[in-house]
Amino acid sequence: MAETTALASGDKSAARPGLKAKSFTFFSDVAREMRKVSWPKRNELQDATVITLVLCVVLAIFTFGVDKVFETVVRGIFKMF
């Protein structure tokens, strides 16, 4: 009933928790969720890392190739004028 009275009277500070209470609630929720996380095993992590690095190299080479093709096309166009 006190919350209802505080809200009805317009006193918002009495109904809302402070920064300390919000922070505690937030971090306790984070800790609870982190306990639910299924962490990968070491070999799964290594496999994912290798795949990521290989894909980064492949995409870098592809981007380099596309850039060189466009550079050649643009240089060819500017040589015409």
Biopython code that builds the backbone (N, CA, C, O; Angstrom):
import numpy as np
from Bio.PDB.StructureBuilder import StructureBuilder

atoms = [
    (1, "MET", "N", (0.819, -1.184, 0.000)),
    (1, "MET", "CA", (0.000, 0.000, 0.000)),
    (1, "MET", "C", (0.866, 1.253, 0.000)),
    (1, "MET", "O", (0.463, 2.276, -0.553)),
    (2, "ALA", "N", (2.033, 1.194, 0.601)),
    (2, "ALA", "CA", (2.909, 2.358, 0.643)),
    (2, "ALA", "C", (3.380, 2.727, -0.755)),
    (2, "ALA", "O", (3.503, 3.909, -1.078)),
    (3, "GLU", "N", (3.647, 1.718, -1.593)),
    (3, "GLU", "CA", (4.067, 2.008, -2.965)),
    (3, "GLU", "C", (2.942, 2.679, -3.737)),
    (3, "GLU", "O", (3.167, 3.632, -4.483)),
    (4, "THR", "N", (1.735, 2.174, -3.551)),
    (4, "THR", "CA", (0.592, 2.746, -4.240)),
    (4, "THR", "C", (0.384, 4.188, -3.809)),
    (4, "THR", "O", (0.086, 5.047, -4.639)),
    (5, "THR", "N", (0.536, 4.456, -2.538)),
    (5, "THR", "CA", (0.371, 5.809, -2.027)),
    (5, "THR", "C", (1.471, 6.716, -2.552)),
    (5, "THR", "O", (1.214, 7.859, -2.928)),
    (6, "ALA", "N", (2.696, 6.209, -2.576)),
    (6, "ALA", "CA", (3.815, 7.015, -3.065)),
    (6, "ALA", "C", (3.637, 7.322, -4.545)),
    (6, "ALA", "O", (3.910, 8.442, -4.978)),
    (7, "LEU", "N", (3.184, 6.349, -5.327)),
    (7, "LEU", "CA", (2.981, 6.586, -6.756)),
    (7, "LEU", "C", (1.823, 7.544, -6.989)),
    (7, "LEU", "O", (1.889, 8.397, -7.874)),
    (8, "ALA", "N", (0.770, 7.409, -6.207)),
    (8, "ALA", "CA", (-0.388, 8.263, -6.380)),
    (8, "ALA", "C", (-0.072, 9.704, -5.999)),
    (8, "ALA", "O", (-0.621, 10.636, -6.587)),
    (9, "SER", "N", (0.809, 9.894, -5.020)),
    (9, "SER", "CA", (1.118, 11.247, -4.585)),
    (9, "SER", "C", (2.144, 11.916, -5.497)),
    (9, "SER", "O", (2.383, 13.117, -5.375)),
    (10, "GLY", "N", (2.753, 11.157, -6.406)),
    (10, "GLY", "CA", (3.705, 11.751, -7.335)),
    (10, "GLY", "C", (5.142, 11.687, -6.862)),
    (10, "GLY", "O", (6.029, 12.207, -7.537)),
    (11, "ASP", "N", (5.401, 11.059, -5.711)),
    (11, "ASP", "CA", (6.760, 10.938, -5.194)),
    (11, "ASP", "C", (7.434, 9.743, -5.861)),
    (11, "ASP", "O", (7.283, 8.605, -5.418)),
    (12, "LYS", "N", (8.188, 10.019, -6.947)),
    (12, "LYS", "CA", (8.794, 8.943, -7.730)),
    (12, "LYS", "C", (10.016, 8.360, -7.039)),
    (12, "LYS", "O", (10.327, 7.189, -7.259)),
    (13, "SER", "N", (10.712, 9.115, -6.224)),
    (13, "SER", "CA", (11.930, 8.620, -5.593)),
    (13, "SER", "C", (11.633, 7.515, -4.582)),
    (13, "SER", "O", (12.486, 6.655, -4.363)),
    (14, "ALA", "N", (10.486, 7.511, -3.976)),
    (14, "ALA", "CA", (10.151, 6.508, -2.974)),
    (14, "ALA", "C", (9.840, 5.164, -3.633)),
    (14, "ALA", "O", (10.031, 4.124, -3.002)),
    (15, "ALA", "N", (9.372, 5.152, -4.873)),
    (15, "ALA", "CA", (8.963, 3.916, -5.528)),
    (15, "ALA", "C", (10.089, 3.294, -6.342)),
    (15, "ALA", "O", (10.038, 2.101, -6.642)),
    (16, "ARG", "N", (11.097, 4.067, -6.705)),
    (16, "ARG", "CA", (12.150, 3.555, -7.570)),
    (16, "ARG", "C", (13.390, 3.233, -6.751)),
    (16, "ARG", "O", (13.770, 3.992, -5.859)),
    (17, "PRO", "N", (14.026, 2.090, -7.063)),
    (17, "PRO", "CA", (15.250, 1.747, -6.331)),
    (17, "PRO", "C", (16.395, 2.658, -6.748)),
    (17, "PRO", "O", (16.398, 3.201, -7.853)),
    (18, "GLY", "N", (17.359, 2.818, -5.864)),
    (18, "GLY", "CA", (18.497, 3.683, -6.133)),
    (18, "GLY", "C", (19.516, 3.014, -7.037)),
    (18, "GLY", "O", (19.358, 1.860, -7.437)),
    (19, "LEU", "N", (20.559, 3.761, -7.349)),
    (19, "LEU", "CA", (21.605, 3.278, -8.243)),
    (19, "LEU", "C", (22.307, 2.058, -7.649)),
    (19, "LEU", "O", (22.647, 1.122, -8.373)),
    (20, "LYS", "N", (22.524, 2.067, -6.339)),
    (20, "LYS", "CA", (23.208, 0.949, -5.688)),
    (20, "LYS", "C", (22.374, -0.324, -5.818)),
    (20, "LYS", "O", (22.918, -1.387, -6.119)),
    (21, "ALA", "N", (21.082, -0.233, -5.598)),
    (21, "ALA", "CA", (20.208, -1.401, -5.691)),
    (21, "ALA", "C", (20.116, -1.892, -7.136)),
    (21, "ALA", "O", (20.126, -3.097, -7.388)),
    (22, "LYS", "N", (20.026, -0.954, -8.083)),
    (22, "LYS", "CA", (19.971, -1.344, -9.499)),
    (22, "LYS", "C", (21.262, -2.023, -9.921)),
    (22, "LYS", "O", (21.233, -3.019, -10.644)),
    (23, "SER", "N", (22.394, -1.490, -9.476)),
    (23, "SER", "CA", (23.687, -2.073, -9.831)),
    (23, "SER", "C", (23.819, -3.475, -9.251)),
    (23, "SER", "O", (24.264, -4.393, -9.940)),
    (24, "PHE", "N", (23.439, -3.645, -8.002)),
    (24, "PHE", "CA", (23.510, -4.958, -7.381)),
    (24, "PHE", "C", (22.628, -5.954, -8.125)),
    (24, "PHE", "O", (23.044, -7.082, -8.388)),
    (25, "THR", "N", (21.423, -5.541, -8.461)),
    (25, "THR", "CA", (20.506, -6.417, -9.194)),
    (25, "THR", "C", (21.082, -6.775, -10.557)),
    (25, "THR", "O", (21.030, -7.935, -10.966)),
    (26, "PHE", "N", (21.624, -5.801, -11.254)),
    (26, "PHE", "CA", (22.191, -6.038, -12.575)),
    (26, "PHE", "C", (23.330, -7.050, -12.502)),
    (26, "PHE", "O", (23.338, -8.022, -13.257)),
    (27, "PHE", "N", (24.291, -6.836, -11.603)),
    (27, "PHE", "CA", (25.447, -7.719, -11.532)),
    (27, "PHE", "C", (25.083, -9.108, -11.015)),
    (27, "PHE", "O", (25.702, -10.093, -11.418)),
    (28, "SER", "N", (24.102, -9.205, -10.142)),
    (28, "SER", "CA", (23.680, -10.537, -9.703)),
    (28, "SER", "C", (22.981, -11.273, -10.841)),
    (28, "SER", "O", (23.127, -12.488, -10.972)),
    (29, "ASP", "N", (22.225, -10.554, -11.664)),
    (29, "ASP", "CA", (21.609, -11.165, -12.852)),
    (29, "ASP", "C", (22.669, -11.622, -13.847)),
    (29, "ASP", "O", (22.549, -12.696, -14.436)),
    (30, "VAL", "N", (23.710, -10.805, -14.038)),
    (30, "VAL", "CA", (24.800, -11.182, -14.940)),
    (30, "VAL", "C", (25.485, -12.447, -14.434)),
    (30, "VAL", "O", (25.742, -13.361, -15.217)),
    (31, "ALA", "N", (25.781, -12.514, -13.153)),
    (31, "ALA", "CA", (26.433, -13.689, -12.582)),
    (31, "ALA", "C", (25.562, -14.931, -12.754)),
    (31, "ALA", "O", (26.068, -16.006, -13.075)),
    (32, "ARG", "N", (24.264, -14.785, -12.544)),
    (32, "ARG", "CA", (23.346, -15.914, -12.694)),
    (32, "ARG", "C", (23.329, -16.398, -14.142)),
    (32, "ARG", "O", (23.337, -17.605, -14.383)),
    (33, "GLU", "N", (23.307, -15.489, -15.100)),
    (33, "GLU", "CA", (23.301, -15.868, -16.517)),
    (33, "GLU", "C", (24.631, -16.488, -16.937)),
    (33, "GLU", "O", (24.651, -17.409, -17.753)),
    (34, "MET", "N", (25.736, -15.996, -16.393)),
    (34, "MET", "CA", (27.045, -16.540, -16.753)),
    (34, "MET", "C", (27.198, -17.986, -16.286)),
    (34, "MET", "O", (27.932, -18.757, -16.905)),
    (35, "ARG", "N", (26.521, -18.362, -15.211)),
    (35, "ARG", "CA", (26.567, -19.755, -14.756)),
    (35, "ARG", "C", (25.838, -20.675, -15.730)),
    (35, "ARG", "O", (26.109, -21.876, -15.758)),
    (36, "LYS", "N", (24.921, -20.137, -16.526)),
    (36, "LYS", "CA", (24.166, -20.934, -17.486)),
    (36, "LYS", "C", (24.910, -21.133, -18.809)),
    (36, "LYS", "O", (24.512, -21.967, -19.623)),
    (37, "VAL", "N", (25.976, -20.380, -19.024)),
    (37, "VAL", "CA", (26.685, -20.415, -20.300)),
    (37, "VAL", "C", (27.378, -21.760, -20.485)),
    (37, "VAL", "O", (27.996, -22.289, -19.562)),
    (38, "SER", "N", (27.264, -22.296, -21.683)),
    (38, "SER", "CA", (27.953, -23.531, -22.037)),
    (38, "SER", "C", (29.259, -23.146, -22.735)),
    (38, "SER", "O", (29.254, -22.799, -23.916)),
    (39, "TRP", "N", (30.370, -23.207, -22.009)),
    (39, "TRP", "CA", (31.651, -22.782, -22.549)),
    (39, "TRP", "C", (32.228, -23.872, -23.427)),
    (39, "TRP", "O", (32.084, -25.053, -23.110)),
    (40, "PRO", "N", (32.892, -23.501, -24.546)),
    (40, "PRO", "CA", (33.453, -24.518, -25.442)),
    (40, "PRO", "C", (34.678, -25.189, -24.815)),
    (40, "PRO", "O", (35.371, -24.614, -23.976)),
    (41, "LYS", "N", (34.912, -26.412, -25.252)),
    (41, "LYS", "CA", (36.116, -27.128, -24.823)),
    (41, "LYS", "C", (37.320, -26.542, -25.563)),
    (41, "LYS", "O", (37.161, -25.815, -26.544)),
    (42, "ARG", "N", (38.517, -26.863, -25.087)),
    (42, "ARG", "CA", (39.738, -26.288, -25.655)),
    (42, "ARG", "C", (39.875, -26.608, -27.150)),
    (42, "ARG", "O", (40.212, -25.727, -27.940)),
    (43, "ASN", "N", (39.617, -27.857, -27.541)),
    (43, "ASN", "CA", (39.776, -28.218, -28.950)),
    (43, "ASN", "C", (38.719, -27.542, -29.834)),
    (43, "ASN", "O", (39.009, -27.190, -30.978)),
    (44, "GLU", "N", (37.517, -27.360, -29.326)),
    (44, "GLU", "CA", (36.486, -26.637, -30.077)),
    (44, "GLU", "C", (36.905, -25.186, -30.292)),
    (44, "GLU", "O", (36.703, -24.622, -31.368)),
    (45, "LEU", "N", (37.485, -24.594, -29.261)),
    (45, "LEU", "CA", (37.940, -23.212, -29.345)),
    (45, "LEU", "C", (39.081, -23.071, -30.347)),
    (45, "LEU", "O", (39.120, -22.111, -31.116)),
    (46, "GLN", "N", (40.008, -24.027, -30.337)),
    (46, "GLN", "CA", (41.111, -23.996, -31.292)),
    (46, "GLN", "C", (40.607, -24.161, -32.722)),
    (46, "GLN", "O", (41.076, -23.468, -33.624)),
    (47, "ASP", "N", (39.660, -25.065, -32.938)),
    (47, "ASP", "CA", (39.091, -25.258, -34.273)),
    (47, "ASP", "C", (38.407, -23.982, -34.767)),
    (47, "ASP", "O", (38.589, -23.579, -35.916)),
    (48, "ALA", "N", (37.628, -23.360, -33.904)),
    (48, "ALA", "CA", (36.936, -22.126, -34.283)),
    (48, "ALA", "C", (37.927, -21.006, -34.576)),
    (48, "ALA", "O", (37.700, -20.193, -35.473)),
    (49, "THR", "N", (39.024, -20.959, -33.826)),
    (49, "THR", "CA", (40.046, -19.937, -34.050)),
    (49, "THR", "C", (40.726, -20.138, -35.391)),
    (49, "THR", "O", (40.943, -19.175, -36.127)),
    (50, "VAL", "N", (41.064, -21.380, -35.718)),
    (50, "VAL", "CA", (41.705, -21.672, -37.009)),
    (50, "VAL", "C", (40.765, -21.314, -38.156)),
    (50, "VAL", "O", (41.189, -20.697, -39.133)),
    (51, "ILE", "N", (39.509, -21.691, -38.050)),
    (51, "ILE", "CA", (38.538, -21.376, -39.097)),
    (51, "ILE", "C", (38.425, -19.862, -39.270)),
    (51, "ILE", "O", (38.390, -19.367, -40.396)),
    (52, "THR", "N", (38.368, -19.134, -38.169)),
    (52, "THR", "CA", (38.260, -17.676, -38.230)),
    (52, "THR", "C", (39.479, -17.057, -38.907)),
    (52, "THR", "O", (39.335, -16.174, -39.753)),
    (53, "LEU", "N", (40.674, -17.512, -38.545)),
    (53, "LEU", "CA", (41.894, -16.961, -39.144)),
    (53, "LEU", "C", (41.979, -17.280, -40.632)),
    (53, "LEU", "O", (42.362, -16.424, -41.430)),
    (54, "VAL", "N", (41.625, -18.509, -41.011)),
    (54, "VAL", "CA", (41.653, -18.887, -42.430)),
    (54, "VAL", "C", (40.663, -18.042, -43.220)),
    (54, "VAL", "O", (40.993, -17.548, -44.298)),
    (55, "LEU", "N", (39.461, -17.874, -42.698)),
    (55, "LEU", "CA", (38.467, -17.057, -43.397)),
    (55, "LEU", "C", (38.910, -15.601, -43.511)),
    (55, "LEU", "O", (38.652, -14.956, -44.527)),
    (56, "CYS", "N", (39.567, -15.081, -42.491)),
    (56, "CYS", "CA", (40.078, -13.703, -42.561)),
    (56, "CYS", "C", (41.118, -13.565, -43.662)),
    (56, "CYS", "O", (41.114, -12.581, -44.402)),
    (57, "VAL", "N", (42.009, -14.544, -43.773)),
    (57, "VAL", "CA", (43.039, -14.498, -44.820)),
    (57, "VAL", "C", (42.388, -14.607, -46.195)),
    (57, "VAL", "O", (42.742, -13.861, -47.108)),
    (58, "VAL", "N", (41.447, -15.523, -46.350)),
    (58, "VAL", "CA", (40.765, -15.694, -47.644)),
    (58, "VAL", "C", (40.032, -14.410, -48.030)),
    (58, "VAL", "O", (40.123, -13.971, -49.176)),
    (59, "LEU", "N", (39.317, -13.813, -47.102)),
    (59, "LEU", "CA", (38.594, -12.576, -47.405)),
    (59, "LEU", "C", (39.548, -11.421, -47.693)),
    (59, "LEU", "O", (39.242, -10.565, -48.523)),
    (60, "ALA", "N", (40.697, -11.382, -47.022)),
    (60, "ALA", "CA", (41.681, -10.336, -47.301)),
    (60, "ALA", "C", (42.230, -10.491, -48.711)),
    (60, "ALA", "O", (42.380, -9.503, -49.430)),
    (61, "ILE", "N", (42.534, -11.727, -49.113)),
    (61, "ILE", "CA", (43.031, -11.967, -50.475)),
    (61, "ILE", "C", (41.962, -11.614, -51.498)),
    (61, "ILE", "O", (42.268, -10.995, -52.517)),
    (62, "PHE", "N", (40.713, -11.998, -51.245)),
    (62, "PHE", "CA", (39.625, -11.668, -52.160)),
    (62, "PHE", "C", (39.461, -10.149, -52.285)),
    (62, "PHE", "O", (39.324, -9.623, -53.390)),
    (63, "THR", "N", (39.475, -9.454, -51.153)),
    (63, "THR", "CA", (39.340, -7.993, -51.173)),
    (63, "THR", "C", (40.496, -7.350, -51.928)),
    (63, "THR", "O", (40.293, -6.402, -52.687)),
    (64, "PHE", "N", (41.706, -7.859, -51.724)),
    (64, "PHE", "CA", (42.867, -7.349, -52.443)),
    (64, "PHE", "C", (42.684, -7.544, -53.952)),
    (64, "PHE", "O", (42.959, -6.636, -54.736)),
    (65, "GLY", "N", (42.223, -8.721, -54.350)),
    (65, "GLY", "CA", (42.001, -9.000, -55.771)),
    (65, "GLY", "C", (40.960, -8.091, -56.387)),
    (65, "GLY", "O", (41.174, -7.541, -57.467)),
    (66, "VAL", "N", (39.847, -7.930, -55.718)),
    (66, "VAL", "CA", (38.788, -7.052, -56.226)),
    (66, "VAL", "C", (39.293, -5.614, -56.314)),
    (66, "VAL", "O", (38.989, -4.905, -57.273)),
    (67, "ASP", "N", (40.061, -5.185, -55.317)),
    (67, "ASP", "CA", (40.611, -3.830, -55.316)),
    (67, "ASP", "C", (41.550, -3.628, -56.504)),
    (67, "ASP", "O", (41.515, -2.586, -57.158)),
    (68, "LYS", "N", (42.381, -4.618, -56.778)),
    (68, "LYS", "CA", (43.311, -4.510, -57.911)),
    (68, "LYS", "C", (42.561, -4.472, -59.240)),
    (68, "LYS", "O", (42.947, -3.729, -60.142)),
    (69, "VAL", "N", (41.506, -5.253, -59.371)),
    (69, "VAL", "CA", (40.704, -5.228, -60.601)),
    (69, "VAL", "C", (40.084, -3.847, -60.789)),
    (69, "VAL", "O", (40.161, -3.282, -61.881)),
    (70, "PHE", "N", (39.479, -3.301, -59.756)),
    (70, "PHE", "CA", (38.882, -1.969, -59.863)),
    (70, "PHE", "C", (39.939, -0.908, -60.131)),
    (70, "PHE", "O", (39.701, 0.032, -60.890)),
    (71, "GLU", "N", (41.107, -1.055, -59.509)),
    (71, "GLU", "CA", (42.183, -0.093, -59.747)),
    (71, "GLU", "C", (42.590, -0.110, -61.220)),
    (71, "GLU", "O", (42.786, 0.942, -61.829)),
    (72, "THR", "N", (42.716, -1.304, -61.785)),
    (72, "THR", "CA", (43.083, -1.427, -63.203)),
    (72, "THR", "C", (42.015, -0.816, -64.102)),
    (72, "THR", "O", (42.332, -0.123, -65.070)),
    (73, "VAL", "N", (40.767, -1.070, -63.784)),
    (73, "VAL", "CA", (39.661, -0.516, -64.592)),
    (73, "VAL", "C", (39.656, 1.006, -64.507)),
    (73, "VAL", "O", (39.525, 1.680, -65.528)),
    (74, "VAL", "N", (39.796, 1.550, -63.311)),
    (74, "VAL", "CA", (39.761, 3.002, -63.140)),
    (74, "VAL", "C", (40.963, 3.655, -63.814)),
    (74, "VAL", "O", (40.819, 4.701, -64.446)),
    (75, "ARG", "N", (42.150, 3.053, -63.689)),
    (75, "ARG", "CA", (43.334, 3.609, -64.367)),
    (75, "ARG", "C", (43.144, 3.579, -65.884)),
    (75, "ARG", "O", (43.536, 4.512, -66.585)),
    (76, "GLY", "N", (42.543, 2.505, -66.377)),
    (76, "GLY", "CA", (42.264, 2.415, -67.817)),
    (76, "GLY", "C", (41.310, 3.490, -68.284)),
    (76, "GLY", "O", (41.483, 4.065, -69.359)),
    (77, "ILE", "N", (40.291, 3.761, -67.464)),
    (77, "ILE", "CA", (39.316, 4.806, -67.823)),
    (77, "ILE", "C", (39.990, 6.173, -67.827)),
    (77, "ILE", "O", (39.752, 6.963, -68.740)),
    (78, "PHE", "N", (40.823, 6.474, -66.838)),
    (78, "PHE", "CA", (41.487, 7.784, -66.776)),
    (78, "PHE", "C", (42.548, 7.955, -67.858)),
    (78, "PHE", "O", (42.836, 9.085, -68.253)),
    (79, "LYS", "N", (43.136, 6.868, -68.345)),
    (79, "LYS", "CA", (44.126, 6.977, -69.417)),
    (79, "LYS", "C", (43.454, 7.381, -70.738)),
    (79, "LYS", "O", (44.081, 7.988, -71.607)),
    (80, "MET", "N", (42.167, 7.032, -70.868)),
    (80, "MET", "CA", (41.433, 7.376, -72.101)),
    (80, "MET", "C", (41.232, 8.883, -72.218)),
    (80, "MET", "O", (41.136, 9.407, -73.328)),
    (81, "PHE", "N", (41.167, 9.579, -71.103)),
    (81, "PHE", "CA", (40.855, 11.009, -71.155)),
    (81, "PHE", "C", (42.074, 11.811, -71.052)),
    (81, "PHE", "O", (42.008, 13.040, -71.078)),
]
sb = StructureBuilder()
sb.init_structure("model")
sb.init_model(0)
sb.init_chain("A")
sb.init_seg("    ")
for serial, (resi, resn, name, xyz) in enumerate(atoms, 1):
    if name == "N":
        sb.init_residue(resn, " ", resi, " ")
    sb.init_atom(name, np.array(xyz, "f"), 0.0, 1.0, " ", f" {name:<3s}", serial, name[0])
structure = sb.get_structure()
